Amino acid sequence: MQITHSIPELRAALAQRGKPAFVPTMGNLHDGHLSLMRLAGQHGDVTVASIFVNRLQFLPHEDFDSYPRTWDADCAKLEWAGCDVLFAPREKDLYPEPQVFKILPDPLLADMLEGEFRPGFFTGVCTVVMKLFSSVFATTGGGAAVFGMKDYQQLMVIRRMVQQFAMPIEIIAGSTTRAADGLALSSRNGYLSATEREQAMGLSQALKALAEAARRGDTPLAALEAQAMQDLRAKGWAPDYLTVRNRSDLLAPADAYVAADTPLVALGAARLGNTRLIDNLEF
């Protein structure tokens, strides 16, 4: 595995190597990231990963400074997963001057759910992803990029951005990787105490129950969502949202009672202790 730090160094490493398949990460890698790397290997001539903790997508009170940096372990995992080129820029490499030009995502998609509770988050995500795409694909004529479905709304935002800018990049969705008890793997799971870890599958269980209740179709969705929030609070969680949305646009279904064949997704974000977890379930 070749490790690069600057944009010119990365581009030189990718010259004459065909179409890249790219997996952007913030490091502290787990099996979910490695599954995305393996998927990338099916969609390009050279597999590329990045490790960069992006300051622009963290709110002032969030965990930018304490976000786990596990460089040696990450490199070993990426090499094991077959990564050909690792791009690990320092902040001065990616942002050599204050980043005053930023990508503003579609507010109809980005200001709800995660965007409501983390204002500015998707602007930070889109800006860094655009810069990473420019670094990886500018001299290759396009390629593929792989994102995990656990970050469902983020995946949709990135797809919309690529479509609107007519970028020659195929966005590949990787399925959520879960622990044996159903907990979606996340770099932030490491913040959970032993007791909290035993309770952490409660979010995925709540989404499954919400989806099953919505499919029965005998209670308005708003009432089901309110009950799901109440039930999760009763178990010691602090939920931001538990909701059922259309898969196509993440808007609320037009009808209070949804038809059995409507493609839907249940999405949730909740804090357990000091750790904020997100998850989703298509149905």
N, C-alpha and C positions, 0 to 999 in steps of 0.2 A: 504494500500500500504506500503510495506516494503522498506525503503531507505537504501542503502548500499553505502559505499565510497571506500573501498579497494577491491582488487581482491579476496583475501581469504574470505572476508565477503560476497561478491557476490556469490561465488561458494558454500559457506555454505548455503546461502539462497535458492539456486536452487537445492540442493541435494535432491534426491528422489521426485522431483516434475514433472518428465516427460520431454517432449521435449519443449524447450523454443521457443517462437516466439518473435523476437527482433526488436525493432525500435531504431536505433541510431539517436540522435539529438544533436544540439548545443544549445538547449534551446530557449527562446523567442518564445514559442510555439503558434501556431495559429490553425485554424480549419483543415488545411491540415495535420498537424502532428496528430491531433486527429483522422482523418479519417484513417491514417495509423495504429494507435493503434487499432481501431475497426477492421480493416482488419486482423491485427495480431491475434486478438482473435479467428479468424476462422481457424488458421493454427498451433496452438500449445496448449500444456497443461497449460503453464504458460506464461503470457505476461510480457516482460521485455522492459524497455526503458532506454536509457542512455542520460545524459546531460553532454556534455564536449565540451568546445570551444577549438578546436585543433590548437595550435600554428603552427604546421608543415604545414598546408595548406594555411596559410596567407603569402602573399608577404610583404616585409618590409614596403611598403607604404600603405598597406591595413588596414582594420578596426579591427584588433585583440583586441586592448585595448578598443576601443569604442563599440565593438559588444554588443548589449543589453543583460544584465543578469537580468532575471526576475524570480528568484527562487521561491518565494512564489506563484506567479500566475501559474507558470509551474507545481508545485506540485499539486495544486488544480485541474488544467485541466487534468493532467494525472490520478489522482484518479477518477475524474468524468468519464474519458474514459475507466476505468476498468483496468488500469495498476496494475499488481500484485507486481512487483519488479522494483524499480528505482535504477540504477547504476549511481552515481554522483561522479566520482573520482576527486580528486584534481590533479594538474599537477604532484605532487611528487608521487601520487599513480600510475598513468599510466606511467609516465616517471621518475622513481626514479634515473636514471642516464641519461646522454645525449644519445639520441636514434641514435646510429651510424649505426645500421642495419636498412635498409629501403627497402620497396618494390618498385621496379621499374616496372611500368606497360608497357605493349606493346606500343612502340612508334608509331606504325602504327595507333593505336586507340587513344592514350593519348596525342600525340604532336600536334594534330590539334585542331581547334575550341577553346574550353576553355584552352587546354594545350598550345596553341600558345600565347594566351593573358595573361595567368597566369602560366608562366613556373614554374614547380615544384609542382603545385597544386595537380595533381593526385598522385604524389609520397607521399605527405602528407596525402591525403585521404586514399590511399591503406594501408599505414603504420598504421594509427590509426584504420582503420576498421579491419585489420588483428589482431591488439592487442585487440580490443574489442571482435572480434569473439573468440579469444583464451580465453578471460576472461569469456565469456558467455557460450561457447559450449564445452570447453575442457573436462569437466567432465560429459557431458550430452549425448554424442554420436550423436551430431548433432541437427538439428532443422530447423527453418525458420528465415529469416531476411527480413524485409519489407523496401523498398526504394521507394521514390516518382518519378514519371515519369517527373516531372518538370525538375529535374536534369538528363536529358536523357542520356547524355554522361557518367556521373558518374555511372548511373545504368548499362550501358554496360560494363564499366571498371570493376566494382565490379563483375558482372557476369563472365567476362573472368578470373578474378583472382581466383574466387572460382572454376571454371572449371579446370584451369591449375594446381591448387594445390590439386585437387580431394577432396575438403572439403565437408563433409556430411551436407551441408547447402543448403536449397532451397531458392533461391532469388525470392521474390514476388514483383511485380510491382504494386504500388498504383497510381490510376489516379490522375492527377493534379486537385486540388481543386481551384475553381475560385470565385471571387467576382461576384456580379450580373452584372457588366458591362464587365466581361470577363478577368479582370486582374488576373493573376496567383498569388495565395497567397504566400507570401515570408516574412521571418523575416525582410528582409531589406526594405520592403515596408514602414515600420515605419519611415524611413529616409526622405520620400517624403514630401514636403510642400503641403499645401492644393491645390495650383495651379497645382503643379506637379502631384498630385494624380488624378486630373481631366484629365490630359494628358496621364496618365500612360498606359491606355489600347491601346495606339497607337502601342505598340510593337506587341501585339497579333493580332491587326487589320492588321498590315503590313505582318505578317506571313500568315494570312488567304488570303490576296490578292495575295501574292507570290504563295501560293499553288494553288489557283484558276487559276492564269495565267499559271503556269507550267502544269496544267492538260489540258488546252486548246491546248497546244502542237504546237502553231504556231510561237513561238519565242524561240531562244536558251536560255537555262537556265542562262548562264553567263550574258546575256543582262538583263534578268529579275532580277537577283540578284543585278546587278549594279544599275538598276532603283529603286529597293526597298530601297537600301542604300541611294540613292540620295533623294528619297521622305521622308525618315525618318529624314535625316539631315535637310531638308527644314522645318520640324516641330519642330526643336530645339533639336533633339537628337544627340548624338555622338555614332553611331553604331560601334561595333567591327566586327560583321559579321551578315549577313542575307543570308541564303544559303539553298539549297535543297540537301539532301543526301539520299543514300540508307539506309533503316532501318537496314539492316543486318550487315553493317560494318562501316557506317558513311562516306564511300568514296563517291566522286562525281559520279553520274550516268555516265556510259560509253558513252552514247549518248547525244548529245546536246538537242535532242527532246526525251522525255521519253514516253514510251508506257503507255496506260491508266491503265493497270493492274499492274504496277510496284509499290511495297510497298515503299513509300518514307516518309521522314519527313522533314519539314521545321524547321530550328533552327535559333534562333537569340539571340544576346546579345548586349545591347546598354546602354549607360549612359544617364540618364535624370537628369540634374543638377549634383549633386554629387553622385547619386545613380545608381548603375549598376544593371540592371535587365536582366534575361534570361527567355526564353520561347521556346516552340516547339509545333508543330502540325503535327500529323501523317495524311497521306492521301494516 
